[in-house]
Amino acid sequence: MAYKITDACVKCGTCADNCPVEAISEGDEVYVIDADVCVSCGACADNCPVEAIVEE
């Protein structure tokens, strides 16, 4: 199951820095996760300081 970044994202980049498969990129308003690349490891959610990442 892939993860999703919510509107609570503050664009700090922590999620992208911690993604082992580089599935996260900076979007216009928030960072975005490419569901086709995401391996559902949870590293992004575990490291998000504002808890803006949830399972889809």
PyMOL Python script that loads the backbone (N, CA, C, O; Angstrom):
from pymol import cmd

cmd.read_pdbstr("""\
ATOM      1  N   MET A   1       0.851  -1.175   0.000  1.00  0.00           N
ATOM      2  CA  MET A   1       0.000   0.000   0.000  1.00  0.00           C
ATOM      3  C   MET A   1       0.897   1.238   0.000  1.00  0.00           C
ATOM      4  O   MET A   1       1.775   1.378   0.852  1.00  0.00           O
ATOM      5  N   ALA A   2       0.675   2.109  -0.935  1.00  0.00           N
ATOM      6  CA  ALA A   2       1.475   3.325  -1.049  1.00  0.00           C
ATOM      7  C   ALA A   2       1.039   4.360  -0.015  1.00  0.00           C
ATOM      8  O   ALA A   2      -0.037   4.259   0.576  1.00  0.00           O
ATOM      9  N   TYR A   3       1.880   5.333   0.184  1.00  0.00           N
ATOM     10  CA  TYR A   3       1.599   6.418   1.115  1.00  0.00           C
ATOM     11  C   TYR A   3       1.193   7.673   0.352  1.00  0.00           C
ATOM     12  O   TYR A   3       1.436   7.792  -0.849  1.00  0.00           O
ATOM     13  N   LYS A   4       0.575   8.604   1.066  1.00  0.00           N
ATOM     14  CA  LYS A   4       0.104   9.853   0.479  1.00  0.00           C
ATOM     15  C   LYS A   4       0.506  10.996   1.407  1.00  0.00           C
ATOM     16  O   LYS A   4       0.443  10.864   2.630  1.00  0.00           O
ATOM     17  N   ILE A   5       0.916  12.109   0.822  1.00  0.00           N
ATOM     18  CA  ILE A   5       1.277  13.284   1.603  1.00  0.00           C
ATOM     19  C   ILE A   5       0.082  14.231   1.609  1.00  0.00           C
ATOM     20  O   ILE A   5      -0.420  14.610   0.551  1.00  0.00           O
ATOM     21  N   THR A   6      -0.370  14.610   2.794  1.00  0.00           N
ATOM     22  CA  THR A   6      -1.556  15.459   2.937  1.00  0.00           C
ATOM     23  C   THR A   6      -1.188  16.937   2.865  1.00  0.00           C
ATOM     24  O   THR A   6      -0.017  17.303   2.761  1.00  0.00           O
ATOM     25  N   ASP A   7      -2.217  17.769   2.922  1.00  0.00           N
ATOM     26  CA  ASP A   7      -2.032  19.218   2.886  1.00  0.00           C
ATOM     27  C   ASP A   7      -1.325  19.757   4.127  1.00  0.00           C
ATOM     28  O   ASP A   7      -0.974  20.937   4.169  1.00  0.00           O
ATOM     29  N   ALA A   8      -1.112  18.924   5.124  1.00  0.00           N
ATOM     30  CA  ALA A   8      -0.395  19.347   6.325  1.00  0.00           C
ATOM     31  C   ALA A   8       1.113  19.483   6.066  1.00  0.00           C
ATOM     32  O   ALA A   8       1.846  19.981   6.921  1.00  0.00           O
ATOM     33  N   CYS A   9       1.568  19.050   4.910  1.00  0.00           N
ATOM     34  CA  CYS A   9       2.976  19.106   4.535  1.00  0.00           C
ATOM     35  C   CYS A   9       3.485  20.548   4.583  1.00  0.00           C
ATOM     36  O   CYS A   9       2.827  21.470   4.100  1.00  0.00           O
ATOM     37  N   VAL A  10       4.666  20.724   5.175  1.00  0.00           N
ATOM     38  CA  VAL A  10       5.291  22.045   5.259  1.00  0.00           C
ATOM     39  C   VAL A  10       6.492  22.155   4.313  1.00  0.00           C
ATOM     40  O   VAL A  10       7.272  23.103   4.409  1.00  0.00           O
ATOM     41  N   LYS A  11       6.641  21.193   3.407  1.00  0.00           N
ATOM     42  CA  LYS A  11       7.688  21.164   2.385  1.00  0.00           C
ATOM     43  C   LYS A  11       9.088  21.274   2.970  1.00  0.00           C
ATOM     44  O   LYS A  11       9.928  22.015   2.458  1.00  0.00           O
ATOM     45  N   CYS A  12       9.335  20.530   4.048  1.00  0.00           N
ATOM     46  CA  CYS A  12      10.660  20.555   4.677  1.00  0.00           C
ATOM     47  C   CYS A  12      11.660  19.656   3.940  1.00  0.00           C
ATOM     48  O   CYS A  12      12.868  19.876   4.027  1.00  0.00           O
ATOM     49  N   GLY A  13      11.159  18.639   3.211  1.00  0.00           N
ATOM     50  CA  GLY A  13      12.025  17.742   2.451  1.00  0.00           C
ATOM     51  C   GLY A  13      12.521  16.529   3.203  1.00  0.00           C
ATOM     52  O   GLY A  13      13.246  15.709   2.639  1.00  0.00           O
ATOM     53  N   THR A  14      12.148  16.396   4.461  1.00  0.00           N
ATOM     54  CA  THR A  14      12.606  15.260   5.259  1.00  0.00           C
ATOM     55  C   THR A  14      12.167  13.939   4.639  1.00  0.00           C
ATOM     56  O   THR A  14      12.934  12.976   4.629  1.00  0.00           O
ATOM     57  N   CYS A  15      10.962  13.884   4.131  1.00  0.00           N
ATOM     58  CA  CYS A  15      10.448  12.643   3.537  1.00  0.00           C
ATOM     59  C   CYS A  15      11.282  12.230   2.329  1.00  0.00           C
ATOM     60  O   CYS A  15      11.642  11.061   2.191  1.00  0.00           O
ATOM     61  N   ALA A  16      11.587  13.176   1.464  1.00  0.00           N
ATOM     62  CA  ALA A  16      12.372  12.872   0.269  1.00  0.00           C
ATOM     63  C   ALA A  16      13.781  12.424   0.643  1.00  0.00           C
ATOM     64  O   ALA A  16      14.336  11.523   0.014  1.00  0.00           O
ATOM     65  N   ASP A  17      14.356  13.047   1.657  1.00  0.00           N
ATOM     66  CA  ASP A  17      15.701  12.686   2.104  1.00  0.00           C
ATOM     67  C   ASP A  17      15.754  11.267   2.664  1.00  0.00           C
ATOM     68  O   ASP A  17      16.795  10.613   2.597  1.00  0.00           O
ATOM     69  N   ASN A  18      14.636  10.788   3.218  1.00  0.00           N
ATOM     70  CA  ASN A  18      14.608   9.474   3.852  1.00  0.00           C
ATOM     71  C   ASN A  18      14.037   8.363   2.975  1.00  0.00           C
ATOM     72  O   ASN A  18      14.019   7.206   3.396  1.00  0.00           O
ATOM     73  N   CYS A  19      13.578   8.676   1.790  1.00  0.00           N
ATOM     74  CA  CYS A  19      12.990   7.663   0.901  1.00  0.00           C
ATOM     75  C   CYS A  19      14.104   6.850   0.228  1.00  0.00           C
ATOM     76  O   CYS A  19      14.914   7.409  -0.513  1.00  0.00           O
ATOM     77  N   PRO A  20      14.151   5.536   0.481  1.00  0.00           N
ATOM     78  CA  PRO A  20      15.224   4.713  -0.080  1.00  0.00           C
ATOM     79  C   PRO A  20      15.113   4.466  -1.583  1.00  0.00           C
ATOM     80  O   PRO A  20      16.091   4.057  -2.210  1.00  0.00           O
ATOM     81  N   VAL A  21      13.942   4.706  -2.169  1.00  0.00           N
ATOM     82  CA  VAL A  21      13.773   4.452  -3.598  1.00  0.00           C
ATOM     83  C   VAL A  21      13.519   5.737  -4.392  1.00  0.00           C
ATOM     84  O   VAL A  21      13.177   5.684  -5.573  1.00  0.00           O
ATOM     85  N   GLU A  22      13.687   6.879  -3.742  1.00  0.00           N
ATOM     86  CA  GLU A  22      13.525   8.186  -4.382  1.00  0.00           C
ATOM     87  C   GLU A  22      12.160   8.336  -5.060  1.00  0.00           C
ATOM     88  O   GLU A  22      12.065   8.808  -6.192  1.00  0.00           O
ATOM     89  N   ALA A  23      11.104   7.924  -4.344  1.00  0.00           N
ATOM     90  CA  ALA A  23       9.747   8.004  -4.887  1.00  0.00           C
ATOM     91  C   ALA A  23       9.080   9.345  -4.585  1.00  0.00           C
ATOM     92  O   ALA A  23       7.954   9.581  -5.023  1.00  0.00           O
ATOM     93  N   ILE A  24       9.752  10.220  -3.850  1.00  0.00           N
ATOM     94  CA  ILE A  24       9.150  11.476  -3.415  1.00  0.00           C
ATOM     95  C   ILE A  24       9.827  12.652  -4.100  1.00  0.00           C
ATOM     96  O   ILE A  24      11.054  12.744  -4.154  1.00  0.00           O
ATOM     97  N   SER A  25       8.991  13.554  -4.624  1.00  0.00           N
ATOM     98  CA  SER A  25       9.517  14.749  -5.273  1.00  0.00           C
ATOM     99  C   SER A  25       8.714  15.963  -4.832  1.00  0.00           C
ATOM    100  O   SER A  25       7.601  15.839  -4.321  1.00  0.00           O
ATOM    101  N   GLU A  26       9.295  17.133  -5.037  1.00  0.00           N
ATOM    102  CA  GLU A  26       8.641  18.369  -4.627  1.00  0.00           C
ATOM    103  C   GLU A  26       7.551  18.734  -5.628  1.00  0.00           C
ATOM    104  O   GLU A  26       7.804  18.855  -6.827  1.00  0.00           O
ATOM    105  N   GLY A  27       6.329  18.907  -5.111  1.00  0.00           N
ATOM    106  CA  GLY A  27       5.218  19.337  -5.947  1.00  0.00           C
ATOM    107  C   GLY A  27       4.995  20.832  -5.794  1.00  0.00           C
ATOM    108  O   GLY A  27       5.792  21.516  -5.152  1.00  0.00           O
ATOM    109  N   ASP A  28       3.926  21.340  -6.372  1.00  0.00           N
ATOM    110  CA  ASP A  28       3.638  22.771  -6.294  1.00  0.00           C
ATOM    111  C   ASP A  28       3.321  23.209  -4.868  1.00  0.00           C
ATOM    112  O   ASP A  28       3.878  24.192  -4.379  1.00  0.00           O
ATOM    113  N   GLU A  29       2.442  22.493  -4.214  1.00  0.00           N
ATOM    114  CA  GLU A  29       1.998  22.873  -2.871  1.00  0.00           C
ATOM    115  C   GLU A  29       2.631  22.019  -1.775  1.00  0.00           C
ATOM    116  O   GLU A  29       2.983  22.529  -0.711  1.00  0.00           O
ATOM    117  N   VAL A  30       2.776  20.729  -2.032  1.00  0.00           N
ATOM    118  CA  VAL A  30       3.344  19.779  -1.072  1.00  0.00           C
ATOM    119  C   VAL A  30       4.235  18.802  -1.833  1.00  0.00           C
ATOM    120  O   VAL A  30       4.210  18.755  -3.063  1.00  0.00           O
ATOM    121  N   TYR A  31       5.012  18.032  -1.101  1.00  0.00           N
ATOM    122  CA  TYR A  31       5.771  16.958  -1.741  1.00  0.00           C
ATOM    123  C   TYR A  31       4.789  15.888  -2.199  1.00  0.00           C
ATOM    124  O   TYR A  31       3.707  15.759  -1.626  1.00  0.00           O
ATOM    125  N   VAL A  32       5.149  15.123  -3.217  1.00  0.00           N
ATOM    126  CA  VAL A  32       4.274  14.082  -3.742  1.00  0.00           C
ATOM    127  C   VAL A  32       5.025  12.749  -3.823  1.00  0.00           C
ATOM    128  O   VAL A  32       6.240  12.712  -4.020  1.00  0.00           O
ATOM    129  N   ILE A  33       4.276  11.668  -3.667  1.00  0.00           N
ATOM    130  CA  ILE A  33       4.841  10.327  -3.719  1.00  0.00           C
ATOM    131  C   ILE A  33       4.366   9.632  -4.985  1.00  0.00           C
ATOM    132  O   ILE A  33       3.166   9.577  -5.254  1.00  0.00           O
ATOM    133  N   ASP A  34       5.296   9.106  -5.757  1.00  0.00           N
ATOM    134  CA  ASP A  34       4.966   8.337  -6.951  1.00  0.00           C
ATOM    135  C   ASP A  34       4.583   6.931  -6.492  1.00  0.00           C
ATOM    136  O   ASP A  34       5.445   6.147  -6.094  1.00  0.00           O
ATOM    137  N   ALA A  35       3.307   6.619  -6.547  1.00  0.00           N
ATOM    138  CA  ALA A  35       2.791   5.335  -6.057  1.00  0.00           C
ATOM    139  C   ALA A  35       3.377   4.144  -6.803  1.00  0.00           C
ATOM    140  O   ALA A  35       3.455   3.047  -6.249  1.00  0.00           O
ATOM    141  N   ASP A  36       3.793   4.346  -8.057  1.00  0.00           N
ATOM    142  CA  ASP A  36       4.363   3.254  -8.838  1.00  0.00           C
ATOM    143  C   ASP A  36       5.781   2.908  -8.382  1.00  0.00           C
ATOM    144  O   ASP A  36       6.257   1.797  -8.616  1.00  0.00           O
ATOM    145  N   VAL A  37       6.443   3.846  -7.741  1.00  0.00           N
ATOM    146  CA  VAL A  37       7.813   3.643  -7.282  1.00  0.00           C
ATOM    147  C   VAL A  37       7.854   3.283  -5.793  1.00  0.00           C
ATOM    148  O   VAL A  37       8.744   2.556  -5.352  1.00  0.00           O
ATOM    149  N   CYS A  38       6.904   3.787  -5.033  1.00  0.00           N
ATOM    150  CA  CYS A  38       6.841   3.579  -3.581  1.00  0.00           C
ATOM    151  C   CYS A  38       6.815   2.088  -3.249  1.00  0.00           C
ATOM    152  O   CYS A  38       6.066   1.320  -3.853  1.00  0.00           O
ATOM    153  N   VAL A  39       7.653   1.686  -2.269  1.00  0.00           N
ATOM    154  CA  VAL A  39       7.703   0.290  -1.837  1.00  0.00           C
ATOM    155  C   VAL A  39       7.019   0.095  -0.482  1.00  0.00           C
ATOM    156  O   VAL A  39       7.142  -0.965   0.132  1.00  0.00           O
ATOM    157  N   SER A  40       6.304   1.113  -0.021  1.00  0.00           N
ATOM    158  CA  SER A  40       5.514   1.055   1.221  1.00  0.00           C
ATOM    159  C   SER A  40       6.355   0.701   2.456  1.00  0.00           C
ATOM    160  O   SER A  40       5.905  -0.040   3.331  1.00  0.00           O
ATOM    161  N   CYS A  41       7.560   1.230   2.513  1.00  0.00           N
ATOM    162  CA  CYS A  41       8.434   0.922   3.649  1.00  0.00           C
ATOM    163  C   CYS A  41       8.085   1.752   4.887  1.00  0.00           C
ATOM    164  O   CYS A  41       8.386   1.350   6.011  1.00  0.00           O
ATOM    165  N   GLY A  42       7.446   2.916   4.677  1.00  0.00           N
ATOM    166  CA  GLY A  42       7.045   3.747   5.804  1.00  0.00           C
ATOM    167  C   GLY A  42       8.104   4.702   6.306  1.00  0.00           C
ATOM    168  O   GLY A  42       7.857   5.432   7.266  1.00  0.00           O
ATOM    169  N   ALA A  43       9.283   4.726   5.689  1.00  0.00           N
ATOM    170  CA  ALA A  43      10.354   5.615   6.142  1.00  0.00           C
ATOM    171  C   ALA A  43       9.916   7.078   6.087  1.00  0.00           C
ATOM    172  O   ALA A  43      10.270   7.864   6.966  1.00  0.00           O
ATOM    173  N   CYS A  44       9.167   7.438   5.085  1.00  0.00           N
ATOM    174  CA  CYS A  44       8.709   8.824   4.956  1.00  0.00           C
ATOM    175  C   CYS A  44       7.793   9.202   6.115  1.00  0.00           C
ATOM    176  O   CYS A  44       7.975  10.248   6.737  1.00  0.00           O
ATOM    177  N   ALA A  45       6.826   8.368   6.400  1.00  0.00           N
ATOM    178  CA  ALA A  45       5.868   8.642   7.477  1.00  0.00           C
ATOM    179  C   ALA A  45       6.548   8.639   8.837  1.00  0.00           C
ATOM    180  O   ALA A  45       6.223   9.454   9.700  1.00  0.00           O
ATOM    181  N   ASP A  46       7.489   7.726   9.029  1.00  0.00           N
ATOM    182  CA  ASP A  46       8.198   7.633  10.302  1.00  0.00           C
ATOM    183  C   ASP A  46       9.033   8.872  10.598  1.00  0.00           C
ATOM    184  O   ASP A  46       9.247   9.217  11.760  1.00  0.00           O
ATOM    185  N   ASN A  47       9.502   9.538   9.554  1.00  0.00           N
ATOM    186  CA  ASN A  47      10.395  10.687   9.730  1.00  0.00           C
ATOM    187  C   ASN A  47       9.726  12.041   9.542  1.00  0.00           C
ATOM    188  O   ASN A  47      10.363  13.068   9.773  1.00  0.00           O
ATOM    189  N   CYS A  48       8.475  12.076   9.134  1.00  0.00           N
ATOM    190  CA  CYS A  48       7.787  13.343   8.897  1.00  0.00           C
ATOM    191  C   CYS A  48       7.556  14.077  10.234  1.00  0.00           C
ATOM    192  O   CYS A  48       6.887  13.539  11.117  1.00  0.00           O
ATOM    193  N   PRO A  49       8.095  15.283  10.391  1.00  0.00           N
ATOM    194  CA  PRO A  49       7.968  16.004  11.655  1.00  0.00           C
ATOM    195  C   PRO A  49       6.562  16.540  11.942  1.00  0.00           C
ATOM    196  O   PRO A  49       6.254  16.880  13.084  1.00  0.00           O
ATOM    197  N   VAL A  50       5.711  16.617  10.922  1.00  0.00           N
ATOM    198  CA  VAL A  50       4.353  17.143  11.121  1.00  0.00           C
ATOM    199  C   VAL A  50       3.278  16.081  10.883  1.00  0.00           C
ATOM    200  O   VAL A  50       2.089  16.393  10.833  1.00  0.00           O
ATOM    201  N   GLU A  51       3.703  14.831  10.737  1.00  0.00           N
ATOM    202  CA  GLU A  51       2.786  13.701  10.523  1.00  0.00           C
ATOM    203  C   GLU A  51       1.834  13.931   9.350  1.00  0.00           C
ATOM    204  O   GLU A  51       0.634  13.671   9.446  1.00  0.00           O
ATOM    205  N   ALA A  52       2.388  14.419   8.248  1.00  0.00           N
ATOM    206  CA  ALA A  52       1.581  14.739   7.070  1.00  0.00           C
ATOM    207  C   ALA A  52       1.467  13.584   6.085  1.00  0.00           C
ATOM    208  O   ALA A  52       0.865  13.738   5.023  1.00  0.00           O
ATOM    209  N   ILE A  53       2.040  12.423   6.423  1.00  0.00           N
ATOM    210  CA  ILE A  53       2.054  11.293   5.489  1.00  0.00           C
ATOM    211  C   ILE A  53       1.216  10.151   6.065  1.00  0.00           C
ATOM    212  O   ILE A  53       1.415   9.719   7.200  1.00  0.00           O
ATOM    213  N   VAL A  54       0.271   9.675   5.245  1.00  0.00           N
ATOM    214  CA  VAL A  54      -0.639   8.621   5.665  1.00  0.00           C
ATOM    215  C   VAL A  54      -0.676   7.519   4.622  1.00  0.00           C
ATOM    216  O   VAL A  54      -0.334   7.734   3.459  1.00  0.00           O
ATOM    217  N   GLU A  55      -1.099   6.328   5.055  1.00  0.00           N
ATOM    218  CA  GLU A  55      -1.283   5.231   4.108  1.00  0.00           C
ATOM    219  C   GLU A  55      -2.520   5.505   3.262  1.00  0.00           C
ATOM    220  O   GLU A  55      -3.525   6.010   3.763  1.00  0.00           O
ATOM    221  N   GLU A  56      -2.443   5.170   1.980  1.00  0.00           N
ATOM    222  CA  GLU A  56      -3.606   5.336   1.099  1.00  0.00           C
ATOM    223  C   GLU A  56      -4.572   4.200   1.271  1.00  0.00           C
ATOM    224  O   GLU A  56      -5.611   4.169   0.612  1.00  0.00           O
TER     225      GLU A  56
END
""", "prot")
cmd.dss("prot")
cmd.show_as("cartoon", "prot")
cmd.util.cbc("prot")
cmd.orient("prot")
